[in-house]
């Protein structure tokens, strides 16, 4: 590791570390949810809004078998993903599962139930959707079309020529609205945001593998250019993780216990 990078990383860890006596007792528990930043995001100027509606859930593999056989697979076919399959993946990663009055619970855990993670989609090949950049409106449960265009070359270029992104049916781009978490957890928020993103990504792997789809998380992309393409500032709202999903050959691999 370059010495300067190591210094910056170490300073981050120290700046966001706690020691006994550093904090006012119970400060986080005193958080006023009525004053929290908005939990939901919406593009009122979206080109198109696609209601997702209820999901049709197919039979799924046994949970323990699914965990045993979960694999990252990126040998995507040219076959389209169905809109129902995409709906299931979105619900499994960001779907609201309970209303607690002051806040709603989703399919993935989030520090303080603050849910800083937003979902953008680079859609290449999904039945019923034009190619383009979409944003998930979690509250209204619909997709907001932001740019209706061929995004395969954009995904390829922004991930430094990772071929799977141009062949995937859809590329997930997760972003974080920092102040949703920072407003309560202050400097610790930056750690919590990465954890939240990891929870979301793991649920995508489980849900996609359960549907017999291939999925691979991506950690390498050009942050500045990606943030610009999404129309976010890269500081208060920034890209934090990606994943590619698509059809793969057969479903027998779900029962193949050999390492891959």
C-alpha positions as CSV (number, residue, x, y, z in Angstrom):
1,X,0.0,0.0,0.0
2,X,1.2,3.5,-0.8
3,X,2.4,5.2,2.4
4,X,0.1,8.2,1.9
5,X,-3.0,6.0,1.4
6,X,-2.0,4.0,4.5
7,X,-1.7,7.2,6.5
8,X,-5.1,8.5,5.4
9,X,-6.8,5.1,6.1
10,X,-5.2,5.0,9.6
11,X,-6.3,8.6,10.3
12,X,-9.9,7.6,9.3
13,X,-9.9,4.6,11.7
14,X,-8.5,6.7,14.5
15,X,-10.9,9.6,13.9
16,X,-13.9,7.3,13.9
17,X,-12.8,5.1,16.9
18,X,-14.4,5.2,20.3
19,X,-12.7,4.8,23.7
20,X,-14.3,4.6,27.2
21,X,-15.2,8.1,28.3
22,X,-15.2,9.7,24.9
23,X,-19.0,9.9,24.6
24,X,-21.8,11.4,26.5
25,X,-23.7,8.5,28.0
26,X,-26.7,7.4,26.0
27,X,-26.3,10.2,23.4
28,X,-27.4,8.0,20.5
29,X,-30.5,6.8,22.3
30,X,-31.6,10.5,22.7
31,X,-31.9,10.9,18.9
32,X,-35.0,12.7,17.9
33,X,-36.5,10.8,14.9
34,X,-38.8,13.7,14.2
35,X,-35.8,15.8,13.2
36,X,-34.1,13.2,11.0
37,X,-33.3,14.0,7.3
38,X,-35.9,12.6,4.8
39,X,-35.6,8.8,4.5
40,X,-37.0,8.6,1.0
41,X,-35.8,10.1,-2.3
42,X,-37.8,10.9,-5.4
43,X,-37.2,12.4,-8.8
44,X,-40.2,14.5,-9.6
45,X,-38.7,15.2,-13.1
46,X,-38.2,11.5,-14.0
47,X,-38.8,10.8,-17.7
48,X,-41.0,7.8,-16.8
49,X,-42.3,6.1,-13.7
50,X,-42.8,2.3,-13.8
51,X,-45.0,0.9,-10.9
52,X,-43.5,-2.4,-9.7
53,X,-46.5,-3.7,-7.8
54,X,-46.7,-7.0,-6.0
55,X,-44.1,-9.7,-6.6
56,X,-44.9,-13.2,-7.8
57,X,-42.6,-15.4,-5.7
58,X,-41.5,-18.7,-7.3
59,X,-40.5,-21.8,-5.2
60,X,-37.0,-21.3,-3.8
61,X,-34.2,-23.7,-2.8
62,X,-33.8,-24.7,0.8
63,X,-32.1,-21.8,2.7
64,X,-29.2,-23.8,4.0
65,X,-28.6,-25.4,0.6
66,X,-28.7,-22.0,-1.0
67,X,-26.1,-20.6,1.4
68,X,-23.9,-23.7,0.9
69,X,-24.0,-23.3,-2.9
70,X,-24.0,-19.5,-3.2
71,X,-21.4,-18.4,-5.8
72,X,-20.5,-15.3,-7.7
73,X,-21.2,-15.9,-11.4
74,X,-20.6,-13.5,-14.2
75,X,-20.9,-15.7,-17.4
76,X,-24.1,-14.0,-18.4
77,X,-26.2,-15.0,-21.3
78,X,-27.9,-12.6,-23.7
79,X,-31.4,-13.6,-22.4
80,X,-33.5,-10.9,-20.7
81,X,-34.3,-10.9,-17.1
82,X,-38.1,-10.6,-16.4
83,X,-39.5,-7.5,-14.7
84,X,-40.8,-9.8,-11.9
85,X,-37.3,-11.1,-11.3
86,X,-36.0,-7.6,-11.0
87,X,-38.9,-6.7,-8.7
88,X,-38.0,-9.6,-6.4
89,X,-34.3,-8.6,-6.3
90,X,-35.3,-5.0,-5.4
91,X,-37.7,-6.1,-2.7
92,X,-35.1,-8.5,-1.3
93,X,-32.6,-5.6,-1.0
94,X,-34.7,-2.6,-0.3
95,X,-38.3,-3.6,0.2
96,X,-40.4,-2.3,3.1
97,X,-41.4,-5.3,5.3
98,X,-43.1,-3.6,8.3
99,X,-44.4,-0.2,9.3
100,X,-43.4,0.8,12.8
101,X,-45.2,4.2,12.8
102,X,-42.2,6.6,13.0
103,X,-40.2,4.5,10.6
104,X,-40.4,1.5,8.3
105,X,-38.3,-1.6,8.4
106,X,-36.9,-3.1,5.2
107,X,-35.6,-6.5,4.0
108,X,-32.1,-5.6,5.0
109,X,-30.8,-4.2,8.4
110,X,-29.6,-0.6,8.7
111,X,-27.9,1.2,11.5
112,X,-30.6,3.0,13.4
113,X,-33.2,2.1,10.7
114,X,-31.9,5.2,8.9
115,X,-31.4,3.5,5.5
116,X,-28.9,5.8,3.7
117,X,-28.5,3.4,0.7
118,X,-30.3,4.4,-2.6
119,X,-30.5,2.0,-5.6
120,X,-29.8,3.1,-9.2
121,X,-30.0,0.6,-12.1
122,X,-28.2,0.5,-15.4
123,X,-30.7,-1.6,-17.3
124,X,-29.4,-3.5,-20.3
125,X,-31.9,-6.3,-20.9
126,X,-35.1,-6.4,-18.7
127,X,-38.4,-7.3,-20.3
128,X,-40.8,-4.4,-20.1
129,X,-38.1,-1.8,-19.5
130,X,-36.4,0.5,-21.9
131,X,-32.6,0.5,-21.6
132,X,-31.4,3.2,-19.4
133,X,-30.6,4.6,-16.0
134,X,-33.3,4.2,-13.3
135,X,-33.7,5.0,-9.7
136,X,-35.8,3.0,-7.2
137,X,-38.4,5.0,-5.4
138,X,-38.7,2.8,-2.3
139,X,-41.7,4.6,-0.7
140,X,-43.9,4.5,-3.9
141,X,-42.3,1.2,-5.0
142,X,-41.7,2.2,-8.6
143,X,-38.8,2.7,-11.0
144,X,-38.0,6.3,-12.1
145,X,-36.5,6.4,-15.5
146,X,-33.8,9.2,-15.5
147,X,-32.0,8.5,-18.8
148,X,-33.5,6.3,-21.4
149,X,-30.5,5.2,-23.5
150,X,-28.2,2.3,-24.1
151,X,-26.1,2.1,-20.9
152,X,-24.0,-1.0,-21.8
153,X,-21.0,1.0,-23.0
154,X,-21.4,3.4,-20.1
155,X,-21.3,0.6,-17.6
156,X,-18.3,-1.0,-19.4
157,X,-16.3,2.3,-19.4
158,X,-17.1,3.3,-15.9
159,X,-16.0,0.0,-14.5
160,X,-12.7,0.1,-16.5
161,X,-13.8,-2.3,-19.2
162,X,-15.2,-5.1,-17.0
163,X,-17.0,-7.2,-19.7
164,X,-19.7,-8.6,-17.4
165,X,-21.1,-5.1,-16.9
166,X,-21.9,-4.8,-20.7
167,X,-23.4,-8.3,-20.8
168,X,-25.4,-8.1,-17.6
169,X,-29.2,-7.8,-17.7
170,X,-28.9,-5.1,-15.1
171,X,-26.1,-3.4,-13.1
172,X,-27.0,-2.2,-9.6
173,X,-25.3,1.0,-8.4
174,X,-25.8,1.6,-4.7
175,X,-25.3,5.1,-3.3
176,X,-25.3,6.6,0.1
177,X,-27.0,9.8,1.3
178,X,-24.5,10.4,4.1
179,X,-26.5,12.8,6.3
180,X,-29.3,10.2,6.9
181,X,-26.8,8.3,9.1
182,X,-24.4,11.1,10.0
183,X,-27.2,13.2,11.5
184,X,-27.5,10.6,14.3
185,X,-24.1,8.8,14.4
186,X,-21.8,11.7,13.5
187,X,-18.3,10.5,12.5
188,X,-19.2,6.9,13.1
189,X,-21.7,7.1,10.2
190,X,-19.0,6.5,7.6
191,X,-18.4,3.1,9.0
192,X,-22.1,2.3,9.3
193,X,-22.7,3.2,5.7
194,X,-20.3,0.6,4.4
195,X,-21.9,-2.0,6.6
196,X,-25.4,-1.1,5.3
197,X,-24.1,-1.4,1.7
198,X,-22.7,-4.9,2.6
199,X,-26.1,-6.0,4.0
200,X,-27.9,-4.9,0.8
201,X,-25.3,-6.6,-1.5
202,X,-25.5,-9.9,0.4
203,X,-29.2,-10.0,0.1
204,X,-28.9,-9.5,-3.6
205,X,-26.6,-12.5,-3.8
206,X,-29.0,-14.7,-1.9
207,X,-32.1,-13.5,-3.8
208,X,-30.5,-13.7,-7.2
209,X,-28.9,-17.1,-6.5
210,X,-32.3,-18.3,-5.3
211,X,-33.8,-17.3,-8.6
212,X,-31.1,-19.2,-10.5
213,X,-29.5,-15.9,-11.7
214,X,-25.9,-15.0,-11.8
215,X,-24.6,-12.1,-9.7
216,X,-21.2,-10.6,-9.0
217,X,-20.4,-7.6,-6.8
218,X,-18.1,-5.0,-8.2
219,X,-15.7,-2.9,-6.1
220,X,-13.8,-1.2,-9.0
221,X,-15.4,1.7,-10.8
222,X,-14.5,5.3,-11.5
223,X,-16.1,7.1,-8.6
224,X,-16.0,10.7,-10.0
225,X,-17.4,9.8,-13.4
226,X,-20.0,7.4,-11.9
227,X,-21.2,10.1,-9.5
228,X,-21.4,12.6,-12.4
229,X,-23.4,10.1,-14.6
230,X,-25.8,9.6,-11.7
231,X,-26.1,13.3,-11.1
232,X,-25.0,13.2,-7.5
233,X,-22.3,15.3,-5.8
234,X,-19.9,12.6,-4.7
235,X,-19.6,13.9,-1.1
236,X,-23.0,14.2,0.5
237,X,-24.4,11.6,-1.9
238,X,-21.9,9.2,-3.4
239,X,-21.6,5.8,-5.0
240,X,-20.6,3.0,-2.6
241,X,-20.9,-0.4,-4.3
242,X,-22.0,-2.1,-7.6
243,X,-23.2,-5.5,-8.7
244,X,-24.0,-7.1,-12.1
245,X,-26.9,-9.6,-12.5
246,X,-28.0,-11.7,-15.4
247,X,-29.2,-15.0,-16.7
248,X,-26.7,-17.9,-16.6
249,X,-26.7,-21.4,-18.0
250,X,-29.2,-23.7,-16.3
251,X,-29.9,-24.0,-12.5
252,X,-28.0,-27.2,-11.8
253,X,-25.2,-25.1,-10.3
254,X,-27.4,-24.5,-7.3
255,X,-26.8,-28.2,-6.4
256,X,-23.2,-28.3,-7.4
257,X,-21.1,-28.3,-4.2
258,X,-17.7,-28.1,-6.0
259,X,-15.7,-24.9,-5.3
260,X,-15.8,-22.4,-8.2
